[in-house]
Amino acid sequence: MGTIATVAASGLIEELLEAHNSPDLDRAALLYAEDCEYVNRAYGIELRGRDGQRANMQAFLDRFPDRKLRPRRVFADEGEPRWRLSSWPRVSSYPELPVGN
């Protein structure tokens, strides 16, 4: 069992994924700090601010409308949550990508 901070951080991640998968992107965006920074080095994405993250989530949803994000591993240390996600579209219109379960 983790500390109160790690349990709260893990709960925040779960709430974010639930909102993203609903999809209730307005609610998901509100879970980010107004001055948040999002960096995805693999795709060269660097975003600043809640509005930028909201637009990023919408672009992902537009590209993969049937997707569901699932945590592969969630870990939090001293209140700083980090996570790895597994997300595959569940549609056959993207034959180059594996289909999720």
Backbone as CSV, one residue per row, in Angstrom:
resi,resn,N_x,N_y,N_z,CA_x,CA_y,CA_z,C_x,C_y,C_z
1,MET,0.849,-1.174,0.000,0.000,0.000,0.000,0.894,1.237,0.000
2,GLY,0.513,2.231,-0.781,1.315,3.439,-0.920,0.931,4.506,0.080
3,THR,1.670,5.588,0.026,1.356,6.732,0.868,0.086,7.400,0.346
4,ILE,-0.434,8.343,1.097,-1.625,9.067,0.660,-1.362,9.759,-0.668
5,ALA,-0.167,10.329,-0.824,0.164,11.037,-2.069,0.205,10.091,-3.262
6,THR,0.794,8.904,-3.097,0.878,7.980,-4.228,-0.487,7.400,-4.575
7,VAL,-1.303,7.141,-3.572,-2.662,6.656,-3.822,-3.470,7.730,-4.547
8,ALA,-3.326,8.984,-4.124,-4.040,10.090,-4.783,-3.562,10.260,-6.218
9,ALA,-2.253,10.145,-6.448,-1.719,10.283,-7.806,-2.225,9.167,-8.702
10,SER,-2.251,7.944,-8.196,-2.772,6.827,-8.980,-4.258,7.018,-9.271
11,GLY,-5.006,7.535,-8.308,-6.429,7.815,-8.513,-6.648,8.878,-9.580
12,LEU,-5.779,9.881,-9.601,-5.869,10.929,-10.613,-5.653,10.354,-12.010
13,ILE,-4.675,9.480,-12.143,-4.423,8.846,-13.437,-5.622,8.013,-13.865
14,GLU,-6.201,7.248,-12.949,-7.382,6.451,-13.272,-8.544,7.340,-13.709
15,GLU,-8.744,8.460,-13.022,-9.812,9.390,-13.382,-9.568,9.990,-14.763
16,LEU,-8.321,10.330,-15.050,-7.974,10.882,-16.358,-8.268,9.881,-17.466
17,LEU,-7.874,8.639,-17.284,-8.123,7.618,-18.313,-9.613,7.361,-18.486
18,GLU,-10.360,7.359,-17.394,-11.814,7.174,-17.482,-12.454,8.309,-18.286
19,ALA,-12.052,9.552,-18.003,-12.595,10.700,-18.735,-12.195,10.647,-20.209
20,HIS,-10.956,10.279,-20.482,-10.471,10.196,-21.860,-11.218,9.118,-22.632
21,ASN,-11.482,7.996,-21.989,-12.146,6.877,-22.659,-13.649,7.075,-22.802
22,SER,-14.248,7.988,-22.048,-15.705,8.176,-22.057,-16.294,8.515,-23.419
23,PRO,-15.815,9.332,-24.274,-14.807,10.354,-24.047,-15.423,11.664,-23.573
24,ASP,-14.939,12.152,-22.476,-15.308,13.463,-21.957,-14.021,14.267,-21.872
25,LEU,-13.605,14.795,-23.018,-12.308,15.463,-23.094,-12.269,16.773,-22.328
26,ASP,-13.409,17.425,-22.154,-13.426,18.636,-21.333,-13.084,18.291,-19.884
27,ARG,-13.693,17.217,-19.382,-13.395,16.773,-18.014,-11.949,16.319,-17.913
28,ALA,-11.456,15.585,-18.909,-10.068,15.128,-18.902,-9.114,16.316,-18.886
29,ALA,-9.393,17.323,-19.684,-8.518,18.497,-19.754,-8.465,19.228,-18.419
30,LEU,-9.570,19.271,-17.699,-9.594,19.953,-16.407,-8.711,19.267,-15.365
31,LEU,-8.325,18.041,-15.610,-7.454,17.326,-14.688,-5.980,17.708,-14.873
32,TYR,-5.692,18.456,-15.939,-4.339,18.954,-16.179,-4.207,20.352,-15.576
33,ALA,-3.025,20.687,-15.107,-2.758,22.043,-14.632,-2.830,23.005,-15.814
34,GLU,-3.224,24.236,-15.555,-3.322,25.221,-16.636,-1.987,25.413,-17.345
35,ASP,-0.889,25.252,-16.627,0.431,25.446,-17.227,1.163,24.116,-17.461
36,CYS,0.406,23.051,-17.697,1.011,21.732,-17.884,1.906,21.693,-19.120
37,GLU,2.807,20.749,-19.125,3.664,20.491,-20.273,3.533,19.020,-20.620
38,TYR,3.377,18.736,-21.896,3.256,17.363,-22.388,4.333,17.171,-23.443
39,VAL,5.162,16.157,-23.250,6.239,15.874,-24.194,6.149,14.409,-24.602
40,ASN,6.081,14.177,-25.897,6.132,12.838,-26.456,7.294,12.842,-27.431
41,ARG,8.431,12.383,-26.959,9.649,12.440,-27.782,9.550,11.556,-29.017
42,ALA,8.855,10.445,-28.907,8.743,9.519,-30.041,8.101,10.174,-31.254
43,TYR,7.135,11.046,-31.026,6.421,11.702,-32.123,6.754,13.177,-32.255
44,GLY,7.702,13.647,-31.467,8.115,15.037,-31.567,7.040,16.026,-31.153
45,ILE,6.223,15.642,-30.170,5.132,16.502,-29.712,5.551,17.184,-28.416
46,GLU,5.437,18.497,-28.394,5.642,19.272,-27.167,4.492,20.266,-27.057
47,LEU,3.721,20.137,-26.013,2.559,20.997,-25.810,2.686,21.737,-24.495
48,ARG,2.112,22.910,-24.459,2.086,23.697,-23.237,0.647,24.131,-22.978
49,GLY,0.233,23.956,-21.748,-1.077,24.438,-21.333,-2.204,23.438,-21.533
50,ARG,-3.236,23.649,-20.738,-4.412,22.787,-20.745,-5.095,22.768,-22.109
51,ASP,-5.208,23.936,-22.759,-5.864,23.995,-24.068,-5.094,23.196,-25.113
52,GLY,-3.770,23.243,-25.038,-2.949,22.463,-25.960,-3.136,20.975,-25.758
53,GLN,-3.226,20.562,-24.505,-3.444,19.141,-24.213,-4.839,18.717,-24.638
54,ARG,-5.824,19.574,-24.444,-7.198,19.254,-24.880,-7.232,19.062,-26.394
55,ALA,-6.562,19.939,-27.142,-6.512,19.825,-28.603,-5.788,18.545,-29.020
56,ASN,-4.741,18.183,-28.295,-4.010,16.947,-28.585,-4.897,15.720,-28.378
57,MET,-5.660,15.711,-27.285,-6.564,14.583,-27.026,-7.628,14.489,-28.111
58,GLN,-8.141,15.633,-28.553,-9.153,15.630,-29.610,-8.571,15.104,-30.920
59,ALA,-7.351,15.517,-31.258,-6.713,15.044,-32.485,-6.517,13.526,-32.440
60,PHE,-6.140,13.001,-31.278,-5.965,11.560,-31.128,-7.304,10.842,-31.289
61,LEU,-8.347,11.385,-30.671,-9.680,10.795,-30.789,-10.183,10.842,-32.229
62,ASP,-9.926,11.941,-32.927,-10.336,12.050,-34.333,-9.661,10.992,-35.187
63,ARG,-8.407,10.720,-34.906,-7.640,9.743,-35.697,-8.006,8.319,-35.331
64,PHE,-8.279,8.074,-34.047,-8.593,6.740,-33.549,-9.895,6.773,-32.743
65,PRO,-11.039,6.889,-33.394,-12.306,7.082,-32.673,-12.708,5.915,-31.774
66,ASP,-12.253,4.724,-32.044,-12.655,3.554,-31.248,-11.602,3.143,-30.231
67,ARG,-10.648,3.986,-29.993,-9.558,3.622,-29.102,-9.998,3.642,-27.633
68,LYS,-9.277,2.857,-26.852,-9.419,2.885,-25.394,-8.012,2.873,-24.814
69,LEU,-7.752,3.762,-23.898,-6.461,3.776,-23.219,-6.565,2.908,-21.976
70,ARG,-5.585,2.061,-21.809,-5.535,1.180,-20.640,-4.156,1.312,-20.021
71,PRO,-4.090,1.420,-18.715,-2.763,1.490,-18.102,-2.082,0.129,-18.149
72,ARG,-0.850,0.117,-18.590,-0.042,-1.099,-18.516,0.616,-1.157,-17.160
73,ARG,1.039,0.018,-16.716,1.709,0.103,-15.428,1.541,1.521,-14.914
74,VAL,1.126,1.653,-13.683,1.010,2.958,-13.038,1.905,2.930,-11.817
75,PHE,2.741,3.933,-11.706,3.551,4.029,-10.504,3.689,5.488,-10.129
76,ALA,3.742,5.726,-8.828,3.854,7.092,-8.315,4.868,7.073,-7.186
77,ASP,5.718,8.079,-7.176,6.747,8.183,-6.151,6.741,9.603,-5.615
78,GLU,6.500,9.741,-4.343,6.471,11.052,-3.699,5.543,12.024,-4.412
79,GLY,4.368,11.522,-4.831,3.361,12.383,-5.422,3.581,12.738,-6.871
80,GLU,4.586,12.171,-7.519,4.828,12.459,-8.925,4.415,11.244,-9.751
81,PRO,3.194,11.250,-10.272,2.735,10.073,-11.007,3.414,9.963,-12.371
82,ARG,3.636,8.752,-12.769,4.141,8.442,-14.104,3.408,7.188,-14.542
83,TRP,3.199,7.066,-15.825,2.508,5.881,-16.286,2.925,5.534,-17.691
84,ARG,2.699,4.280,-18.028,2.873,3.798,-19.390,1.515,3.336,-19.855
85,LEU,1.176,3.693,-21.077,-0.137,3.334,-21.598,-0.020,2.348,-22.737
86,SER,-1.044,1.566,-22.860,-1.196,0.671,-23.993,-2.470,1.103,-24.691
87,SER,-2.382,1.444,-25.943,-3.569,1.900,-26.659,-3.507,1.443,-28.099
88,TRP,-4.460,0.674,-28.507,-4.546,0.223,-29.894,-5.952,0.470,-30.396
89,PRO,-6.071,0.978,-31.601,-7.407,1.150,-32.175,-8.095,-0.208,-32.315
90,ARG,-9.381,-0.211,-32.152,-10.148,-1.440,-32.284,-10.866,-1.497,-33.632
91,VAL,-10.295,-0.860,-34.595,-10.943,-0.823,-35.905,-10.027,-1.430,-36.944
92,SER,-10.618,-1.982,-37.989,-9.838,-2.635,-39.029,-9.406,-1.661,-40.123
93,SER,-9.756,-0.374,-39.997,-9.404,0.589,-41.037,-7.941,1.039,-40.960
94,TYR,-7.209,0.526,-39.993,-5.798,0.831,-39.860,-5.013,-0.486,-39.882
95,PRO,-4.884,-1.129,-41.052,-4.271,-2.455,-41.113,-2.802,-2.476,-40.681
96,GLU,-2.150,-1.320,-40.683,-0.745,-1.278,-40.288,-0.558,-1.363,-38.775
97,LEU,-1.645,-1.226,-38.022,-1.564,-1.265,-36.563,-2.195,-2.543,-36.032
98,PRO,-1.660,-3.072,-34.945,-2.298,-4.258,-34.337,-3.650,-3.882,-33.753
99,VAL,-4.566,-4.802,-33.770,-5.914,-4.575,-33.245,-5.932,-4.969,-31.786
100,GLY,-6.491,-4.108,-30.933,-6.556,-4.367,-29.509,-7.601,-5.401,-29.153
101,ASN,-7.527,-5.868,-27.905,-8.492,-6.849,-27.401,-9.735,-6.191,-26.923
